[in-house]
Amino acid sequence: MEDVITQDSTVKQGNRAVYRDLREGGVVLHLDTAAYYRVNATGRLLWSLLEGRTVGEIVDEFRGRFDDPPADVEDDVLEFLGSLQERRLIEVS
């Protein structure tokens, strides 16, 4: 059973996931399944923030990168992390 992602969850890139930059975003490859997940420039930034930080820290850092971040940025980050978790590309604790 997967851990539910909350503001206090610690999230990091999975040890079986490999990321590659592309011109307009990037691709995360799961080494065990050979499945890949394409991300846009926003996803690329979020992926770079997954270094064993809490979700709250990730949201704060992400929000700080924009002059006028969207009001629902926290929901968007949680949705993105949930999709990565479903694909087993991140580790949540």
PASEBA-1860 file (N, C-alpha, C; in nm, 3 decimals):
! residues 93
1> MEDVITQD> 0.084/-0.118/0.000/0.000/0.000/0.000/0.088/0.125/0.000 ~ 0.053/0.220/-0.084/0.132/0.342/-0.094/0.101/0.436/0.020 ~ 0.204/0.508/0.063/0.186/0.611/0.164/0.104/0.725/0.105 ~ 0.014/0.780/0.185/-0.061/0.897/0.144/0.032/1.017/0.154 ~ 0.034/1.099/0.051/0.121/1.215/0.050/0.052/1.331/0.121 ~ 0.120/1.384/0.223/0.070/1.500/0.297/0.178/1.608/0.298 ~ 0.148/1.722/0.357/0.245/1.831/0.367/0.371/1.790/0.442 ~ 0.357/1.696/0.534/0.471/1.653/0.615/0.547/1.535/0.557
9> STVKQGNR> 0.497/1.480/0.447/0.565/1.367/0.383/0.699/1.412/0.328 ~ 0.797/1.327/0.340/0.927/1.351/0.278/0.928/1.278/0.145 ~ 0.970/1.349/0.041/0.966/1.294/-0.094/1.105/1.307/-0.157 ~ 1.146/1.200/-0.224/1.272/1.206/-0.298/1.260/1.125/-0.426 ~ 1.348/1.152/-0.519/1.350/1.079/-0.644/1.376/0.931/-0.615 ~ 1.306/0.845/-0.685/1.324/0.703/-0.664/1.460/0.656/-0.713 ~ 1.514/0.556/-0.646/1.647/0.507/-0.685/1.642/0.422/-0.812 ~ 1.524/0.391/-0.862/1.509/0.318/-0.987/1.454/0.408/-1.097
17> AVYRDLRE> 1.465/0.539/-1.077/1.418/0.637/-1.175/1.537/0.717/-1.226 ~ 1.538/0.740/-1.356/1.643/0.819/-1.420/1.576/0.932/-1.496 ~ 1.632/1.051/-1.480/1.575/1.170/-1.545/1.667/1.218/-1.656 ~ 1.605/1.265/-1.765/1.681/1.324/-1.875/1.612/1.453/-1.917 ~ 1.689/1.562/-1.926/1.637/1.690/-1.974/1.608/1.683/-2.123 ~ 1.498/1.745/-2.161/1.466/1.767/-2.301/1.450/1.916/-2.323 ~ 1.434/1.957/-2.445/1.426/2.100/-2.475/1.313/2.169/-2.401 ~ 1.196/2.109/-2.394/1.080/2.174/-2.333/1.031/2.102/-2.208
25> GGVVLHLD> 1.117/2.033/-2.141/1.077/1.959/-2.021/1.176/1.849/-1.995 ~ 1.124/1.728/-1.975/1.212/1.616/-1.949/1.136/1.485/-1.951 ~ 1.210/1.378/-1.926/1.153/1.243/-1.923/1.211/1.173/-1.801 ~ 1.123/1.105/-1.727/1.165/1.020/-1.615/1.141/0.877/-1.657 ~ 1.245/0.796/-1.651/1.238/0.656/-1.691/1.247/0.567/-1.569 ~ 1.155/0.471/-1.558/1.163/0.371/-1.451/1.247/0.256/-1.504 ~ 1.359/0.229/-1.440/1.454/0.130/-1.489/1.400/-0.012/-1.488 ~ 1.310/-0.044/-1.397/1.258/-0.181/-1.388/1.151/-0.210/-1.492
33> TAAYYRVN> 1.070/-0.110/-1.524/0.958/-0.133/-1.616/0.984/-0.079/-1.755 ~ 1.086/0.005/-1.772/1.118/0.073/-1.897/1.008/0.170/-1.939 ~ 0.916/0.198/-1.848/0.811/0.297/-1.875/0.869/0.435/-1.848 ~ 0.826/0.530/-1.929/0.873/0.665/-1.908/0.756/0.760/-1.890 ~ 0.785/0.871/-1.826/0.686/0.972/-1.792/0.741/1.106/-1.837 ~ 0.675/1.165/-1.933/0.720/1.294/-1.987/0.669/1.407/-1.897 ~ 0.756/1.503/-1.868/0.717/1.618/-1.786/0.746/1.747/-1.864 ~ 0.663/1.848/-1.837/0.685/1.978/-1.899/0.787/2.056/-1.816
41> ATGRLLWS> 0.808/2.183/-1.849/0.908/2.263/-1.778/0.876/2.276/-1.629 ~ 0.747/2.283/-1.596/0.707/2.290/-1.455/0.741/2.159/-1.384 ~ 0.712/2.047/-1.450/0.747/1.917/-1.394/0.897/1.900/-1.378 ~ 0.974/1.955/-1.472/1.120/1.950/-1.462/1.167/2.022/-1.337 ~ 1.109/2.141/-1.311/1.146/2.215/-1.191/1.109/2.137/-1.066 ~ 0.988/2.083/-1.062/0.946/2.006/-0.944/1.037/1.884/-0.924 ~ 1.070/1.815/-1.030/1.158/1.698/-1.018/1.291/1.737/-0.955 ~ 1.342/1.853/-0.993/1.471/1.897/-0.940/1.464/1.930/-0.790
49> LLEGRTVG> 1.345/1.954/-0.739/1.328/1.988/-0.597/1.312/1.866/-0.508 ~ 1.301/1.748/-0.566/1.278/1.625/-0.490/1.409/1.569/-0.438 ~ 1.453/1.624/-0.327/1.582/1.585/-0.270/1.568/1.547/-0.123 ~ 1.461/1.478/-0.089/1.442/1.441/0.050/1.382/1.553/0.133 ~ 1.308/1.641/0.068/1.240/1.751/0.137/1.097/1.711/0.168 ~ 1.036/1.785/0.260/0.894/1.763/0.283/0.815/1.828/0.171 ~ 0.692/1.784/0.155/0.605/1.843/0.054/0.587/1.992/0.081 ~ 0.573/2.031/0.207/0.560/2.171/0.242/0.680/2.252/0.198
57> EIVDEFRG> 0.799/2.197/0.215/0.921/2.265/0.171/0.927/2.276/0.019 ~ 0.885/2.169/-0.048/0.883/2.170/-0.195/0.787/2.277/-0.245 ~ 0.667/2.282/-0.187/0.568/2.381/-0.228/0.621/2.522/-0.204 ~ 0.681/2.546/-0.089/0.734/2.679/-0.058/0.845/2.718/-0.156 ~ 0.936/2.626/-0.184/1.045/2.653/-0.278/0.990/2.678/-0.419 ~ 0.896/2.595/-0.460/0.835/2.609/-0.592/0.764/2.744/-0.604 ~ 0.684/2.776/-0.505/0.610/2.902/-0.502/0.707/3.021/-0.509 ~ 0.820/3.010/-0.441/0.917/3.118/-0.439/0.987/3.143/-0.571
65> RFDDPPAD> 0.975/3.051/-0.664/1.040/3.066/-0.795/0.959/3.154/-0.891 ~ 0.837/3.193/-0.851/0.749/3.268/-0.939/0.707/3.399/-0.874 ~ 0.695/3.502/-0.955/0.649/3.632/-0.904/0.503/3.627/-0.862 ~ 0.421/3.555/-0.937/0.278/3.548/-0.909/0.231/3.403/-0.926 ~ 0.263/3.316/-0.828/0.226/3.175/-0.841/0.075/3.157/-0.834 ~ 0.023/3.054/-0.899/-0.121/3.029/-0.891/-0.164/2.997/-0.748 ~ -0.287/3.031/-0.716/-0.339/3.009/-0.581/-0.344/2.860/-0.545 ~ -0.365/2.776/-0.644/-0.379/2.632/-0.618/-0.250/2.555/-0.640
73> VEDDVLEF> -0.135/2.622/-0.625/-0.006/2.557/-0.649/0.012/2.434/-0.560 ~ -0.033/2.439/-0.437/-0.018/2.324/-0.348/-0.093/2.202/-0.402 ~ -0.215/2.223/-0.449/-0.293/2.113/-0.507/-0.224/2.057/-0.631 ~ -0.168/2.146/-0.714/-0.099/2.102/-0.835/0.024/2.019/-0.802 ~ 0.099/2.061/-0.701/0.218/1.986/-0.660/0.177/1.848/-0.607 ~ 0.074/1.844/-0.524/0.027/1.715/-0.471/-0.021/1.623/-0.582 ~ -0.089/1.677/-0.680/-0.136/1.597/-0.793/-0.017/1.541/-0.873 ~ 0.082/1.625/-0.897/0.202/1.582/-0.970/0.275/1.472/-0.892
81> LGSLQERR> 0.293/1.493/-0.763/0.361/1.392/-0.681/0.283/1.262/-0.677 ~ 0.151/1.272/-0.671/0.067/1.152/-0.673/0.085/1.072/-0.802 ~ 0.096/1.143/-0.914/0.115/1.072/-1.041/0.253/1.006/-1.047 ~ 0.354/1.071/-0.990/0.486/1.009/-0.984/0.487/0.888/-0.891 ~ 0.414/0.901/-0.781/0.406/0.790/-0.685/0.337/0.669/-0.749 ~ 0.230/0.692/-0.822/0.159/0.581/-0.889/0.251/0.505/-0.983 ~ 0.345/0.576/-1.044/0.438/0.515/-1.139/0.565/0.463/-1.071 ~ 0.569/0.476/-0.938/0.683/0.430/-0.857/0.813/0.500/-0.896
89> LIEVS> 0.801/0.629/-0.925/0.917/0.709/-0.961/0.974/0.789/-0.846 ~ 0.900/0.796/-0.734/0.947/0.866/-0.616/0.932/0.777/-0.494 ~ 1.002/0.815/-0.389/0.990/0.748/-0.260/0.929/0.847/-0.162 ~ 0.827/0.800/-0.091/0.753/0.886/0.004/0.764/0.823/0.142 ~ 0.797/0.905/0.241/0.803/0.855/0.379/0.743/0.958/0.473
END
